[in-house]
Amino acid sequence: MAESLITLPDMPGWALLSLIGLIALAESLAFVGLVLPGVALLFALGFAAGSTDQTLSLCLLLAFVGAVLGDSLSFWLGRHSAPRIRQLRWLQQHPEWIERGERFFQRWGALSIIIGRFVGPLRPVIPFVAGSCRLSPIRFTAYNLASALGWAPAYLLPGYLTGRGLHQLPEHLTPLLWTGAALAFALLVWQQIHLRLHPEGPLYRRLSERMPPDWPPGPLLMMASAAVMFLACSLLSLSPVGVTFNTLTLPPLQRLGELLPALALTLTLPGDLQWALGMALATSLFGSLVLRQSQAWGVFAGTLLVVGLNVALKHLFAIERPVDAPLHTFSFPSGHASAAAAWIALTGVWWSHNRPHALRHWSYLLAAIAMLLIGLSRTLLGVHWPLDVLAGITEGIFVAAGYRLWLYRRPAAAPVTGRWLLACLLATLVYVMLRFEAAAELYRLG
């Protein structure tokens, strides 16, 4: 998807700008935004606008106008047609849509117009609820304008600046930019899909109807996606296309790592094999002995499985590391990336598996960011090819998704205290400080 955006110069500028305004409107329109992946679409359109040198101020203006109109239409529908709309069959099948918005509006009042603008499941509902609750049109308009003023750049600028950078960066950095844009777009798509996989949501119900009974669609989709991604990385790594991709994207990443060696080393240490296994074992012992949750042993078992699988895959593929890398074992898949993905993802799954969907969603998103940063550090240090890292991360995600399926049938009786995550973070910081000097020598950063 992201790569095809470079062909959009053939599309008239007015058409691209119109799409930005229409998607911004639809993303804010009552109930439509609940099923539209507007964030991902706006990133893609922003990328296209930036890569074709569309005027930023005009793009932001159209996104702003679209958002204002979308909320205004929703408010008008709630004010004048709420009783009839509530009787619609498809809405009666999903009463939770309006109920969540009403609870939020009762708590925050008119301020919910601003807050709700930035909360995905509430954004298309709050203006409708505000209208049905007879909020003053003047007050609504003031809050609507203020919220759209911040929303337009927040949702459009990341894609636009990424696309604009395509023309401003040196030519040798272009593959790196495409890779970053594709990863950002993929992460946004998955974030939007998972956000809509609420157990009471329509997407969840539709997918559940096409899957085996009592199998949650989210982990199944994640396992399938991870398997496809690993297969793609494997085939590419063995092909001339993959070799070319690795050799084009690694040098600029290495140069960036040379500029930020301390940061690269700090990011890579939480993926050390001994630390990943130690943290997974500590988590399982804490869950089993302190909380009496035998389910916690899945964290250690899953991490151990990923580590063993990674060793076998390294010898199976027997791909050499980059030239002059300070490490001498085989390169594909990245052991650091897979071990870090395993213990972080498995711990996140265990901690959040019996919590509300929204909290699980944000814990998974934070875990994904941490895994990507640790994986990125391996390329910054020049010890792994980019495809090694992507393949390693998919190993951990695949096993973590399988663990989530198992926990779905055997959940723990009570949620885990958030203090354990804080303890894991503090312990990791201490480990990084203690290991930093020795690791700097190992990676020849001294």
N, C-alpha and C positions, 0 to 999 in steps of 0.2 A: 504493500500500500504506500509506504513512505517513499520508496524509490520512484513509484509512478508519478509522484507529484511534480517531478522535474519536467514532465511533459506538459504541464499546465500552462506554459506560455501560449500554447495554441488556443486556450480558452480566452475569450474576451475578458478584459479586466473588469468590466461592469458585471459580468456573470459571476466571477469569483467573489467580488465584493457583495453582490446580491446574496450569494450563498452564505456568506458570513452573517449578514443580517437575518436571513431566514432561519438559520440554525440557532442563532442567539434567541430569536423569538420563540421557536419551537421548544428549545431547552427550558424556557421560562413559562411556557403555556400550560395551563391547568391539565394535569394528568398526562399530557403528551411527553413531558420531560422525564416521567418515570420510566419509560421504556426506550427513550432515545439516548444513545451514548454520546451526548452532546459534548462532553469534555474532550473525548478522543477526536471527535469530528472537528471541533474548534482548533485543537492542536494541529491537525492535518491541514485545515484551511489556512491557519496562521502560517504554517510552514510554507505552503504554496504561495501565499501572499508575499512572504519575506523573500523567497527564492526568485520571485518574478518582479521584485522591486516595486510592489504596490506601496502607495503612501501610507505610512503607519497611522497618521492622524485620521485618515479617512477610514481605515480598517477599524480603528477603535471607535470612531463615531458610529459606524454602522452596527457594530456589536452592542454599543451602548443603546442606540435607538431600538434595536431588536429586543434587547432585554427589557427595556422600559415598556415597549408595546406588549410584549408577552405577559408581563406581570399586570399591566393595565387591563388587558382583555380578560385575564383570569379573575381580577378583582371585579370587573363588570359582570362576568358570569355569576360569580358568587353573590353579588349584590342584587341581581335582577332575576336570576334563573336557578338559584340553588335548589329549591324544592323539586323542580322538574329534573334537574341533573342528578340529584341524589336518587331518583327513582329509576335511573337507567340500569339495565340489567347487569352490564359488565361492572358498574360501580358498586352495585349491591353485592356482587360476588367478592369484592375487595373492600369491605368497610374499614379495614385498618388504615387505608390511605388517608381518609379524612380524619379518622380518630387520632392518628399521630399528630396531624397538623393542628387539630383543635386543642389537644393537650399542650402542644408547644405554644400556641397562641395564647392560651389561658395563662401560661406561666410568664411569658415575656411581653405580652401585649403588642403594641405597635412596633416595638423594637425587634420583634420576630421577623419583620419584613427585611431588615438588614441582616440579621443572623442567619435566617433561613435561606437567604440568597446563596450562601456558601456551603450549605448542607444539602448534598445531593438528593436524598429521598424527600426532603421537605420543600425544596426550591419550587417545584411546580404546584404545590398544594397550598402553601401559606397565603398567597394573595387571594385565592378562592375562598379560603376560610375567613380571611379578614373582611372580604366583601360580604359574606353571608352573616358575619357577626356585626355588620353595620358600622364598621370603622369609618371615620370621617374621610371622605374622598380627598380633602386637602391634606390631612395628615398622611394618608397613604401615599399620595403623590410625592410629598417631600421625602419620605423614607424610600420610596421606589427610586427616585432620582439619585439619592445619595448612595444607595446600595449598588445600583447599576454603574455608577461612576467608578467604584472600586472593582466591581466584578469584571468589567470589560477588559482592562489590562491584565488582571490576574489570570484570566482564562485564555487570552489571545497572545499575550507577549511571549510566553515560552516558545510556542511554535514559530512565531514571526521572527524572533531573534535567532532561533536555530536556522531557519531558512535564509535569513539575511547573511548569517555567518558563512554560508556556502560560497558566497561571492567574495567575501572579505578575507577569508583565510588563505594561506598559501596553498598551491595546488596539491602538494603532498599531504596536506591535512584533510582533503576532501573525503577520502574513504573513512577516516575517523569520524567526521561529522555525520556521514550517512549512517554509520554504525550507531552512534549515539542517538540520532533521531529515530532510527528504527527501534532501538531498545526502549526509548522513552514512549514511543507510540504504543509498542506492545504492552508496556507496563500500564499505560493509561487504559488500554482496551480491557486488560484483565481486571484492573481496579474497578472499572465501570460494570463489567459483567458480574464480578463478585458482589459488588454493592447491591446489585439487583437480584442476587440469589438469596434474598431473605426467605426463610421457610414459609412465610405467608404471602410472598409475592407471586405475581403471575408467571414470571420466567421460571421460578423454582417449580411451580406446579406443572407447567407445560413439559419441562424436562423430566420431571418425575414420572409423568405418564408414559414416557418412552423408555424408561429404564427399569431394571428389576425392582420389585417392591422393597421398600425400606432401605434403599441405597441413596444417599444424598448425592445430588448431581455435581455439586461443587468439587469434592475430592476426585470424583471420577473424571471430570473434565480436566482437572489439573494433572492427574496421572497420565491421561492420554496426551495432553499438550507437552508434558515433560518428556514422554517417550518419543514423540515426533521430533521435538527439538534435539534430543540426544542423537537420534538417528540421522537427522540433517547435519549436525556438527560432525558426526563420525564420517559420513560420506564425503562431506566437504574437506575434511582434514586429509583424506586419502586421494583427493582429486587436485588437478592443477588449479582449478578455480579457488579452492580453499587455501592452497599454498600461496597463491598470489594475494588473496585477501590477508592472510597472516603477515606476509612480508611487507605489505603496504601499510597496515595499521599499527604494527608493533613499533617501528622506529619513532614516530611522533609520541607515542605513549612513553617510550623509554626516555626520550628527551624531557618530557614533562616530569617523569620520575627523578631525573637528574637535577631538576630545579627544585623539587620538593622531596628530598630523600627521607627526611624525618617523618613526614606525613605518610609516605608510602610504606615505610617500615612499621609505623604505628598501626596502620590499617591491616597489615598482613599478619601480625603476630597473633591475633585472636583465632586465626585459622591453623595455627601449629597443631600437628597431629596429636601430640601429647596433651595439649590444652583442650582440644575438642573432646577427646576421650575422657579426660579428667572432669570437665564440666558436665558432660553427659552422665558420667557415673555419679557425680555429686548430686545432680538433679534427681536421678533415679533413687539414690539412697535417701535423700531428703523426702521425696514423695512417699517412698515405701515405709521408712522407719518412723518419720515424724508425723506425716499426714495419714499413714495407713492406706495409701493408695498404690496397690500393686500395678495399676495401669502405668505408673511412672517409669517402670522398667523398660517400657517401649522406647524411651528416649535413648538410653544406653544401647539397647539391642539394635535400634535403627542406626545409630551412629557407627557402631561396630560393623554392621552389615555394609554400610556405605564405604567405610575404610577398606574392608576386605574386598569388596567389589571393585574399588578403584585400583587396588594393587593388581588384581587379575586383569583388568582392562588395560592398564599401562603395559603389561607384558604382552597382551594380545595384539595391541596396535603397534607397540615398539617405535613410537615416533620420537625423534630426538628433540632435545630442547633447543632454544635459540642459541646461536653462536655466542661464545664467551659467557654463557650463563654460569654462575658460580655453583650450581647444582648439577649433578651428573646422572640422575635417574631418568627414566623415560618421562615424556612430557604430557601425553594425552591419556586420560583427562587430568585436569589439575587436582592433585590431592588436597591442597590447601582449600581451594574453592569448594570441593565436595564435602570435606570434613566440616568446614565452617557452615555451609548450607545445611548440613545434617543436624549439627547440634543446635544451631539457632532456630531452624524451622521446626524441629521436633520439640524443642522446649516451648516455642511459641504455641504449637498445636496443643501440647499438654496443658499449658497454663490457661488457654482460652477456650478449650473445647466445650465446656459447659457454661459458657457465658453468653450474653446477648450477641446477636449477629453483628451489630454495629461495632462492638468492642473487638470481636474476632477480626472484623474487617481491618480495623486500624492496626491491630497487633500484627497481622499478616503483612500489611503494607510496610510497617517499620522493619519487620524482619527481612523483607525483600530488599529494602534499601541497604541494610547492613550487609547482606550477602553479596550484593552487587559491588559495594565499596571494597570488601575484602577481596573479591575476585579481581577487581580492577587493579588492586595493589600488586598482584602477581605480574601483570603486564608492565606496570610502572617500574618494577624492579628488573624487568627483562628476563624473568626466569620461566615464563610461560607464554605461549601463543594465545591470542584472544579466543580462538575456538576451543582451546583447552579449558579455559575458564568457563565459557558458556556450557560446555558439556559437563564439567564438574558440578556446576550449580544445579543442572537438571537432575543429576543423580540424587542430590539431597532432597530436592523438591518431590521427586517421584516417591521416595521412601516416606517422606513426611506426609504426603497425601494418602498413602496406604495406611499409615498410622492413624490418620484422622478417620478413615473408614472404619478401622477397628474400634476406635473410641466411640464412634457413633453407636455401636451396638453394646459397648461395655463402658459407659461413661462413669467417671468418678462421682461420688456422692455429693461432694461440695467443691466449689471453686478453690483454686490455689491462691494464697495470699500474694498480693503484688510485691510484697517485700522480698520474695525470692528473686524476682527479676532484678530488683535493685541490688541485691547481694551479688548476683551474677555479673552485673555491670561493674560494680566496685572491684570485685575479685579480678575481672579481666583487666581493668586499669592498673591494678597492682602488678599483675603478671607482665603487662607490657613494659612497665617501668623497670622491673627486675631483669627482664630478658633483653632490654633494648641494646645495651653495649655489646653483648655476645652476638646478638643477631646482626648488628651492624658489621661486625667482623666477618660473619658467615656470608653476608651478601656483598661484602667488599665495599662498604660505604664509608669506611674510615678514611 
